């Protein structure tokens, strides 16, 4: 059976899911003729994000103002949001629904096949960052995610490592399908410049799982600058205040590419990372990578990065100093990272997802079923 030509996909404008959704929608349109309605939950997109969305062929942006599961105050808010998305699937004539927040399927009944793409969640975050039982505020959110994952017709994770973590956290009967994320590599621009003598990190800096404090602590031991790009305060009230780094704020796409084109040493000391789009962008630019020794990074960047224990500031500083001081090592690492990044393309991501849609599209409509408990 052919791929449904109308897709309803959810997203948020807070983190990497936004870039993922736009990239996927653009590639699905270009390669498979799929038109996407993108339902945005949580904080509204800014003007730059709306402009980027306007460049995607066939994309219709719907700003729902519905709550994200990790920002909602009560489970009933998430359940109601899921029902609204299910109704939107009917209103838009969607032949397939992709939920980038699986909790939306917890108590909603969708008229067409539903794919839950599990980018992150509080339960797996907690397992990677903290210890002990989930606090009550996390437990009810994890319960909704569990219900949503079990209710979906297919579950996707952005790496094999995170697929295994998801199965373990939620007792899934089968391993989620691993579909690596992708990004468009920057265009080659003649001879590469001499690599810049600073360390660079980027992402949701306020997120404790990114472990920026350890990287900032390591910077105090370095004889080189640490530059950080990304927000210091999150929509959930979390914040971080680096003492040694130069914080650049949130950079637009062009500014980020310009910074990475200088080929600094790129560092991520994340404790929890389902994929890591910023790492991929740095690798595409030929930056040497110094990464925390966690399963996701080992899967994606083995033999193409230096790995460090993420809580050991002295070890992080020593690794960064060694890479900064050894020009030959930097060049070898940068070349290895660029070659490995060639695996992670938007085209490959879109083709894998399109194949999954095709396999699920057995009928145009489905009988009503009860939401999974």
C-alpha positions as a Markdown table, in Angstrom:
| # | Residue | x | y | z |
|---|---|---|---|---|
| 1 | Unk | 0.0 | 0.0 | 0.0 |
| 2 | Unk | 1.2 | 3.6 | -0.7 |
| 3 | Unk | 2.2 | 6.1 | 1.9 |
| 4 | Unk | -0.6 | 8.3 | 3.3 |
| 5 | Unk | -0.2 | 11.7 | 1.7 |
| 6 | Unk | -1.5 | 13.6 | 4.7 |
| 7 | Unk | 0.4 | 13.4 | 7.9 |
| 8 | Unk | -0.5 | 15.0 | 11.3 |
| 9 | Unk | 2.6 | 15.4 | 13.4 |
| 10 | Unk | 3.0 | 17.0 | 16.8 |
| 11 | Unk | 6.0 | 19.0 | 17.9 |
| 12 | Unk | 7.2 | 21.6 | 20.4 |
| 13 | Unk | 9.3 | 24.7 | 19.9 |
| 14 | Unk | 11.4 | 24.3 | 23.0 |
| 15 | Unk | 14.3 | 22.0 | 21.9 |
| 16 | Unk | 15.6 | 19.7 | 19.2 |
| 17 | Unk | 12.2 | 18.2 | 18.3 |
| 18 | Unk | 11.4 | 21.4 | 16.4 |
| 19 | Unk | 14.4 | 21.0 | 14.1 |
| 20 | Unk | 13.6 | 17.3 | 13.8 |
| 21 | Unk | 10.0 | 17.9 | 12.8 |
| 22 | Unk | 10.8 | 20.5 | 10.2 |
| 23 | Unk | 13.6 | 18.5 | 8.7 |
| 24 | Unk | 11.4 | 15.4 | 8.5 |
| 25 | Unk | 8.4 | 17.2 | 7.1 |
| 26 | Unk | 10.6 | 18.8 | 4.4 |
| 27 | Unk | 12.2 | 15.5 | 3.4 |
| 28 | Unk | 8.8 | 13.6 | 3.4 |
| 29 | Unk | 7.4 | 16.3 | 1.1 |
| 30 | Unk | 10.4 | 16.3 | -1.3 |
| 31 | Unk | 11.0 | 12.5 | -1.4 |
| 32 | Unk | 7.6 | 11.0 | -0.8 |
| 33 | Unk | 5.0 | 13.7 | -1.6 |
| 34 | Unk | 3.7 | 13.8 | 1.9 |
| 35 | Unk | 2.0 | 17.0 | 3.2 |
| 36 | Unk | 2.3 | 17.6 | 6.9 |
| 37 | Unk | 0.2 | 19.5 | 9.4 |
| 38 | Unk | 2.4 | 20.3 | 12.3 |
| 39 | Unk | 0.5 | 20.7 | 15.6 |
| 40 | Unk | 2.7 | 22.7 | 18.0 |
| 41 | Unk | 2.2 | 22.2 | 21.7 |
| 42 | Unk | 3.7 | 24.2 | 24.6 |
| 43 | Unk | 5.3 | 27.6 | 24.2 |
| 44 | Unk | 4.6 | 29.2 | 20.9 |
| 45 | Unk | 7.3 | 29.3 | 18.2 |
| 46 | Unk | 9.2 | 32.6 | 17.8 |
| 47 | Unk | 9.4 | 34.5 | 14.6 |
| 48 | Unk | 12.5 | 32.8 | 13.4 |
| 49 | Unk | 10.9 | 29.4 | 13.9 |
| 50 | Unk | 7.8 | 30.5 | 12.1 |
| 51 | Unk | 9.9 | 31.7 | 9.2 |
| 52 | Unk | 11.7 | 28.4 | 9.1 |
| 53 | Unk | 8.4 | 26.5 | 9.1 |
| 54 | Unk | 7.2 | 28.7 | 6.2 |
| 55 | Unk | 10.1 | 27.3 | 4.0 |
| 56 | Unk | 8.9 | 23.7 | 4.3 |
| 57 | Unk | 6.8 | 22.8 | 1.2 |
| 58 | Unk | 3.2 | 21.7 | 2.0 |
| 59 | Unk | 3.6 | 22.3 | 5.7 |
| 60 | Unk | 0.7 | 23.8 | 7.6 |
| 61 | Unk | 1.5 | 25.1 | 11.1 |
| 62 | Unk | -1.2 | 24.8 | 13.8 |
| 63 | Unk | -0.3 | 26.6 | 17.1 |
| 64 | Unk | -2.5 | 24.7 | 19.5 |
| 65 | Unk | -1.5 | 26.3 | 22.9 |
| 66 | Unk | -2.0 | 22.8 | 24.3 |
| 67 | Unk | 0.3 | 21.8 | 27.2 |
| 68 | Unk | 3.4 | 19.6 | 26.8 |
| 69 | Unk | 3.3 | 16.5 | 29.0 |
| 70 | Unk | 6.4 | 17.6 | 31.0 |
| 71 | Unk | 5.0 | 21.2 | 31.6 |
| 72 | Unk | 1.4 | 20.3 | 32.3 |
| 73 | Unk | 0.1 | 20.7 | 35.9 |
| 74 | Unk | -2.3 | 17.7 | 35.9 |
| 75 | Unk | -2.7 | 14.5 | 34.0 |
| 76 | Unk | -6.1 | 15.6 | 32.8 |
| 77 | Unk | -4.5 | 18.4 | 30.8 |
| 78 | Unk | -2.4 | 15.9 | 28.9 |
| 79 | Unk | -5.3 | 13.6 | 28.3 |
| 80 | Unk | -7.4 | 16.4 | 27.0 |
| 81 | Unk | -4.6 | 17.5 | 24.7 |
| 82 | Unk | -4.4 | 14.0 | 23.3 |
| 83 | Unk | -8.1 | 14.0 | 22.5 |
| 84 | Unk | -7.8 | 17.4 | 20.8 |
| 85 | Unk | -5.0 | 16.1 | 18.6 |
| 86 | Unk | -7.1 | 13.0 | 17.7 |
| 87 | Unk | -9.9 | 15.4 | 16.7 |
| 88 | Unk | -7.4 | 17.4 | 14.6 |
| 89 | Unk | -6.5 | 14.2 | 12.8 |
| 90 | Unk | -10.1 | 14.0 | 11.7 |
| 91 | Unk | -10.4 | 17.7 | 10.8 |
| 92 | Unk | -7.2 | 17.6 | 8.6 |
| 93 | Unk | -8.0 | 14.3 | 6.9 |
| 94 | Unk | -4.8 | 12.8 | 8.0 |
| 95 | Unk | -4.0 | 9.3 | 6.9 |
| 96 | Unk | -1.2 | 8.9 | 9.6 |
| 97 | Unk | -0.4 | 10.5 | 12.9 |
| 98 | Unk | 3.1 | 10.9 | 14.3 |
| 99 | Unk | 3.2 | 11.8 | 18.0 |
| 100 | Unk | 6.5 | 13.3 | 19.1 |
| 101 | Unk | 5.0 | 13.2 | 22.6 |
| 102 | Unk | 3.8 | 9.6 | 23.2 |
| 103 | Unk | 1.8 | 10.6 | 26.3 |
| 104 | Unk | -0.8 | 12.2 | 23.9 |
| 105 | Unk | -2.0 | 8.6 | 23.1 |
| 106 | Unk | -2.6 | 7.7 | 26.7 |
| 107 | Unk | -6.4 | 8.3 | 26.7 |
| 108 | Unk | -7.1 | 9.3 | 23.1 |
| 109 | Unk | -8.5 | 7.2 | 20.3 |
| 110 | Unk | -7.0 | 8.0 | 16.9 |
| 111 | Unk | -8.9 | 7.3 | 13.6 |
| 112 | Unk | -5.7 | 6.3 | 11.7 |
| 113 | Unk | -2.5 | 4.5 | 12.5 |
| 114 | Unk | -0.3 | 6.3 | 15.1 |
| 115 | Unk | 3.4 | 6.3 | 15.4 |
| 116 | Unk | 4.9 | 7.4 | 18.7 |
| 117 | Unk | 8.4 | 8.8 | 18.4 |
| 118 | Unk | 10.0 | 8.8 | 21.8 |
| 119 | Unk | 12.6 | 11.5 | 21.9 |
| 120 | Unk | 12.9 | 11.8 | 25.7 |
| 121 | Unk | 10.9 | 11.5 | 28.9 |
| 122 | Unk | 11.1 | 12.1 | 32.6 |
| 123 | Unk | 11.5 | 8.4 | 33.6 |
| 124 | Unk | 14.5 | 7.8 | 31.3 |
| 125 | Unk | 15.9 | 11.2 | 32.2 |
| 126 | Unk | 15.7 | 10.4 | 35.9 |
| 127 | Unk | 17.4 | 7.1 | 35.4 |
| 128 | Unk | 20.3 | 8.8 | 33.6 |
| 129 | Unk | 20.6 | 11.8 | 35.9 |
| 130 | Unk | 19.3 | 11.1 | 39.4 |
| 131 | Unk | 18.9 | 8.1 | 41.7 |
| 132 | Unk | 16.1 | 6.6 | 43.8 |
| 133 | Unk | 12.4 | 6.3 | 43.0 |
| 134 | Unk | 10.6 | 8.8 | 40.7 |
| 135 | Unk | 9.1 | 11.7 | 42.6 |
| 136 | Unk | 5.3 | 12.0 | 42.4 |
| 137 | Unk | 5.4 | 14.9 | 39.9 |
| 138 | Unk | 7.4 | 12.6 | 37.6 |
| 139 | Unk | 5.5 | 9.4 | 38.3 |
| 140 | Unk | 2.2 | 10.5 | 36.9 |
| 141 | Unk | 3.8 | 11.8 | 33.8 |
| 142 | Unk | 5.7 | 8.5 | 33.3 |
| 143 | Unk | 2.4 | 6.7 | 33.7 |
| 144 | Unk | 0.9 | 8.6 | 30.8 |
| 145 | Unk | 4.0 | 7.9 | 28.6 |
| 146 | Unk | 3.7 | 4.2 | 29.4 |
| 147 | Unk | 0.0 | 4.2 | 28.4 |
| 148 | Unk | 0.8 | 6.2 | 25.2 |
| 149 | Unk | 3.7 | 3.9 | 24.2 |
| 150 | Unk | 1.6 | 0.8 | 24.7 |
| 151 | Unk | -1.4 | 2.3 | 22.8 |
| 152 | Unk | 0.6 | 3.4 | 19.7 |
| 153 | Unk | 0.7 | 1.2 | 16.6 |
| 154 | Unk | 4.5 | 1.6 | 16.4 |
| 155 | Unk | 7.2 | 3.1 | 18.7 |
| 156 | Unk | 10.3 | 4.8 | 17.3 |
| 157 | Unk | 13.4 | 5.9 | 19.2 |
| 158 | Unk | 16.3 | 8.0 | 17.8 |
| 159 | Unk | 19.0 | 5.5 | 18.8 |
| 160 | Unk | 19.4 | 1.9 | 19.7 |
| 161 | Unk | 20.6 | 2.8 | 23.1 |
| 162 | Unk | 17.6 | 4.9 | 23.9 |
| 163 | Unk | 15.3 | 2.2 | 22.4 |
| 164 | Unk | 16.7 | -0.2 | 25.0 |
| 165 | Unk | 16.3 | 2.4 | 27.8 |
| 166 | Unk | 12.7 | 3.0 | 26.7 |
| 167 | Unk | 11.8 | -0.7 | 26.7 |
| 168 | Unk | 13.3 | -1.2 | 30.1 |
| 169 | Unk | 11.6 | 1.9 | 31.6 |
| 170 | Unk | 8.1 | 1.1 | 30.2 |
| 171 | Unk | 8.0 | -2.7 | 29.9 |
| 172 | Unk | 7.4 | -2.8 | 26.2 |
| 173 | Unk | 6.9 | -6.2 | 24.6 |
| 174 | Unk | 9.3 | -5.4 | 21.8 |
| 175 | Unk | 12.2 | -3.0 | 21.2 |
| 176 | Unk | 11.2 | 0.3 | 19.7 |
| 177 | Unk | 12.4 | 0.8 | 16.1 |
| 178 | Unk | 15.6 | 2.8 | 16.1 |
| 179 | Unk | 15.6 | 5.6 | 13.4 |
| 180 | Unk | 18.7 | 7.8 | 13.7 |
| 181 | Unk | 18.1 | 11.5 | 13.5 |
| 182 | Unk | 19.6 | 13.4 | 10.6 |
| 183 | Unk | 20.7 | 17.0 | 9.7 |
| 184 | Unk | 21.7 | 18.6 | 6.5 |
| 185 | Unk | 25.5 | 18.9 | 6.3 |
| 186 | Unk | 26.9 | 22.4 | 5.7 |
| 187 | Unk | 28.2 | 23.1 | 2.2 |
| 188 | Unk | 31.9 | 22.8 | 1.6 |
| 189 | Unk | 33.5 | 26.3 | 1.4 |
| 190 | Unk | 37.0 | 25.8 | 0.0 |
| 191 | Unk | 40.0 | 25.2 | 2.3 |
| 192 | Unk | 39.1 | 24.6 | 5.9 |
| 193 | Unk | 40.4 | 27.3 | 8.3 |
| 194 | Unk | 42.9 | 26.5 | 11.0 |
| 195 | Unk | 40.9 | 25.1 | 14.0 |
| 196 | Unk | 39.9 | 27.7 | 16.6 |
| 197 | Unk | 41.5 | 27.5 | 20.0 |
| 198 | Unk | 38.5 | 27.3 | 22.1 |
| 199 | Unk | 36.0 | 24.7 | 23.4 |
| 200 | Unk | 32.4 | 24.9 | 22.3 |
| 201 | Unk | 29.2 | 23.4 | 23.7 |
| 202 | Unk | 25.5 | 23.9 | 22.7 |
| 203 | Unk | 22.1 | 22.8 | 23.7 |
| 204 | Unk | 19.5 | 23.3 | 26.4 |
| 205 | Unk | 22.0 | 24.4 | 28.9 |
| 206 | Unk | 19.4 | 24.7 | 31.7 |
| 207 | Unk | 18.7 | 21.0 | 31.5 |
| 208 | Unk | 20.5 | 19.2 | 34.4 |
| 209 | Unk | 20.9 | 16.2 | 32.1 |
| 210 | Unk | 23.2 | 18.2 | 29.8 |
| 211 | Unk | 25.6 | 18.4 | 32.8 |
| 212 | Unk | 26.9 | 21.9 | 31.9 |
| 213 | Unk | 28.2 | 22.4 | 35.5 |
| 214 | Unk | 30.8 | 19.7 | 35.0 |
| 215 | Unk | 31.9 | 21.2 | 31.7 |
| 216 | Unk | 32.0 | 24.6 | 33.2 |
| 217 | Unk | 34.1 | 23.2 | 36.2 |
| 218 | Unk | 36.5 | 21.6 | 33.8 |
| 219 | Unk | 36.9 | 25.0 | 32.0 |
| 220 | Unk | 38.4 | 26.5 | 35.2 |
| 221 | Unk | 41.3 | 24.0 | 34.7 |
| 222 | Unk | 41.9 | 24.8 | 31.1 |
| 223 | Unk | 44.1 | 27.4 | 29.5 |
| 224 | Unk | 41.5 | 28.0 | 26.8 |
| 225 | Unk | 38.1 | 29.6 | 26.6 |
| 226 | Unk | 34.8 | 27.7 | 26.8 |
| 227 | Unk | 31.9 | 29.1 | 24.7 |
| 228 | Unk | 28.4 | 27.9 | 25.3 |
| 229 | Unk | 25.3 | 28.5 | 23.1 |
| 230 | Unk | 21.8 | 27.9 | 24.3 |
| 231 | Unk | 19.2 | 29.1 | 26.9 |
| 232 | Unk | 20.2 | 29.2 | 30.5 |
| 233 | Unk | 16.6 | 29.1 | 31.8 |
| 234 | Unk | 14.0 | 26.6 | 30.8 |
| 235 | Unk | 10.2 | 26.8 | 30.6 |
| 236 | Unk | 9.9 | 24.6 | 33.6 |
| 237 | Unk | 11.9 | 27.1 | 35.8 |
| 238 | Unk | 15.2 | 25.1 | 35.7 |
| 239 | Unk | 18.3 | 27.2 | 35.3 |
| 240 | Unk | 22.1 | 27.1 | 35.3 |
| 241 | Unk | 24.6 | 29.9 | 35.9 |
| 242 | Unk | 28.1 | 29.0 | 34.4 |
| 243 | Unk | 30.9 | 30.7 | 36.2 |
| 244 | Unk | 33.8 | 30.2 | 33.8 |
| 245 | Unk | 32.2 | 30.0 | 30.3 |
| 246 | Unk | 31.3 | 32.7 | 27.9 |
| 247 | Unk | 27.6 | 32.3 | 27.3 |
| 248 | Unk | 26.4 | 33.3 | 23.9 |
| 249 | Unk | 22.7 | 32.9 | 24.3 |
| 250 | Unk | 20.5 | 31.1 | 21.8 |
| 251 | Unk | 22.1 | 31.2 | 18.3 |
| 252 | Unk | 20.2 | 31.1 | 15.1 |
| 253 | Unk | 21.0 | 28.6 | 12.5 |
| 254 | Unk | 23.4 | 30.8 | 10.5 |
| 255 | Unk | 25.3 | 31.9 | 13.6 |
| 256 | Unk | 25.6 | 28.3 | 14.8 |
| 257 | Unk | 27.0 | 27.2 | 11.5 |
| 258 | Unk | 29.5 | 30.1 | 11.5 |
| 259 | Unk | 30.7 | 29.2 | 14.9 |
| 260 | Unk | 31.1 | 25.5 | 14.1 |
| 261 | Unk | 32.8 | 26.3 | 10.8 |
| 262 | Unk | 35.7 | 27.6 | 12.9 |
| 263 | Unk | 36.2 | 24.0 | 14.1 |
| 264 | Unk | 36.5 | 24.5 | 17.8 |
| 265 | Unk | 36.8 | 21.4 | 20.0 |
| 266 | Unk | 33.1 | 20.4 | 20.6 |
| 267 | Unk | 32.3 | 19.1 | 24.0 |
| 268 | Unk | 29.2 | 17.5 | 25.5 |
| 269 | Unk | 29.3 | 16.1 | 29.1 |
| 270 | Unk | 25.7 | 15.0 | 29.0 |
| 271 | Unk | 24.5 | 12.5 | 31.6 |
| 272 | Unk | 21.4 | 11.7 | 29.5 |
| 273 | Unk | 21.1 | 12.1 | 25.7 |
| 274 | Unk | 18.7 | 10.1 | 23.5 |
| 275 | Unk | 20.6 | 11.3 | 20.3 |
| 276 | Unk | 22.3 | 14.7 | 20.4 |
| 277 | Unk | 21.6 | 16.9 | 17.3 |
| 278 | Unk | 24.2 | 19.5 | 18.4 |
| 279 | Unk | 26.9 | 16.8 | 18.4 |
| 280 | Unk | 25.9 | 15.8 | 14.9 |
| 281 | Unk | 26.1 | 19.4 | 13.6 |
| 282 | Unk | 29.5 | 19.8 | 15.1 |
| 283 | Unk | 30.7 | 16.5 | 13.6 |
| 284 | Unk | 29.4 | 17.6 | 10.1 |
| 285 | Unk | 31.5 | 20.7 | 10.5 |
| 286 | Unk | 34.6 | 18.6 | 11.2 |
| 287 | Unk | 35.0 | 19.5 | 14.8 |
| 288 | Unk | 36.9 | 17.2 | 17.1 |
| 289 | Unk | 34.5 | 15.7 | 19.6 |
| 290 | Unk | 35.0 | 15.2 | 23.3 |
| 291 | Unk | 31.9 | 13.4 | 24.7 |
| 292 | Unk | 30.6 | 11.8 | 27.9 |
| 293 | Unk | 31.0 | 8.1 | 28.0 |
| 294 | Unk | 27.3 | 7.2 | 27.8 |
| 295 | Unk | 25.6 | 4.4 | 25.7 |
| 296 | Unk | 24.1 | 6.8 | 23.1 |
| 297 | Unk | 27.4 | 8.5 | 22.3 |
| 298 | Unk | 29.2 | 5.2 | 22.2 |
| 299 | Unk | 26.7 | 3.9 | 19.7 |
| 300 | Unk | 26.8 | 6.9 | 17.4 |
| 301 | Unk | 30.4 | 8.1 | 17.7 |
| 302 | Unk | 32.6 | 5.1 | 18.7 |
| 303 | Unk | 36.1 | 5.5 | 17.2 |
| 304 | Unk | 35.2 | 9.1 | 16.2 |
| 305 | Unk | 35.5 | 10.9 | 19.5 |
| 306 | Unk | 37.3 | 11.0 | 22.8 |
| 307 | Unk | 35.1 | 9.8 | 25.6 |
| 308 | Unk | 35.3 | 11.1 | 29.2 |
| 309 | Unk | 33.6 | 10.2 | 32.5 |
| 310 | Unk | 30.9 | 12.9 | 32.7 |
| 311 | Unk | 31.2 | 13.6 | 36.4 |
| 312 | Unk | 35.0 | 13.8 | 36.6 |
| 313 | Unk | 35.9 | 17.5 | 35.9 |
| 314 | Unk | 39.7 | 16.7 | 36.1 |
| 315 | Unk | 39.4 | 14.0 | 33.5 |
| 316 | Unk | 37.2 | 16.2 | 31.2 |
| 317 | Unk | 39.8 | 19.0 | 31.5 |
| 318 | Unk | 42.7 | 16.7 | 30.8 |
| 319 | Unk | 41.0 | 15.3 | 27.7 |
| 320 | Unk | 40.1 | 18.7 | 26.3 |
| 321 | Unk | 43.6 | 20.0 | 27.0 |
| 322 | Unk | 45.1 | 17.0 | 25.2 |
| 323 | Unk | 43.0 | 17.5 | 22.1 |
| 324 | Unk | 43.5 | 21.3 | 22.0 |
| 325 | Unk | 47.3 | 20.8 | 22.3 |
| 326 | Unk | 47.7 | 18.1 | 19.6 |
| 327 | Unk | 47.0 | 19.5 | 16.2 |
| 328 | Unk | 47.3 | 16.1 | 14.5 |
| 329 | Unk | 44.9 | 14.5 | 16.9 |
| 330 | Unk | 42.4 | 17.3 | 16.4 |
| 331 | Unk | 42.6 | 16.8 | 12.6 |
| 332 | Unk | 42.2 | 13.0 | 12.9 |
| 333 | Unk | 39.2 | 13.3 | 15.2 |
| 334 | Unk | 37.5 | 16.0 | 13.1 |
| 335 | Unk | 37.9 | 13.9 | 9.9 |
| 336 | Unk | 36.6 | 10.8 | 11.7 |
| 337 | Unk | 33.6 | 12.7 | 13.1 |
| 338 | Unk | 32.8 | 14.1 | 9.6 |
| 339 | Unk | 32.9 | 10.7 | 8.0 |
| 340 | Unk | 30.7 | 9.2 | 10.8 |
| 341 | Unk | 28.2 | 12.0 | 10.5 |
| 342 | Unk | 27.6 | 11.1 | 6.9 |
| 343 | Unk | 25.5 | 8.1 | 8.2 |
| 344 | Unk | 23.0 | 10.4 | 9.9 |
| 345 | Unk | 21.1 | 12.1 | 7.0 |
| 346 | Unk | 17.7 | 13.6 | 6.8 |
| 347 | Unk | 17.0 | 11.5 | 3.7 |
| 348 | Unk | 17.8 | 8.3 | 5.5 |
| 349 | Unk | 15.6 | 9.3 | 8.4 |
| 350 | Unk | 12.7 | 10.3 | 6.2 |
| 351 | Unk | 12.9 | 7.1 | 4.1 |
| 352 | Unk | 12.9 | 4.9 | 7.3 |
| 353 | Unk | 9.9 | 6.8 | 8.6 |
| 354 | Unk | 8.1 | 6.6 | 5.2 |
| 355 | Unk | 8.7 | 2.8 | 5.2 |
| 356 | Unk | 7.2 | 2.6 | 8.6 |
| 357 | Unk | 4.1 | 4.6 | 7.6 |
| 358 | Unk | 3.7 | 2.4 | 4.5 |
| 359 | Unk | 3.7 | -0.8 | 6.7 |
| 360 | Unk | 1.1 | 0.6 | 9.0 |
| 361 | Unk | -1.3 | 2.0 | 6.4 |
| 362 | Unk | -3.3 | -1.2 | 5.9 |
| 363 | Unk | -6.7 | 0.6 | 5.9 |
| 364 | Unk | -7.9 | 4.2 | 5.7 |
| 365 | Unk | -9.7 | 4.0 | 9.0 |
| 366 | Unk | -9.6 | 1.7 | 12.0 |
| 367 | Unk | -12.2 | 0.4 | 14.5 |
| 368 | Unk | -12.4 | 2.2 | 17.7 |
| 369 | Unk | -10.3 | 0.7 | 20.5 |
| 370 | Unk | -9.9 | 1.4 | 24.2 |
| 371 | Unk | -6.9 | 3.4 | 25.3 |
| 372 | Unk | -4.2 | 1.2 | 26.8 |
| 373 | Unk | -4.0 | 1.1 | 30.6 |
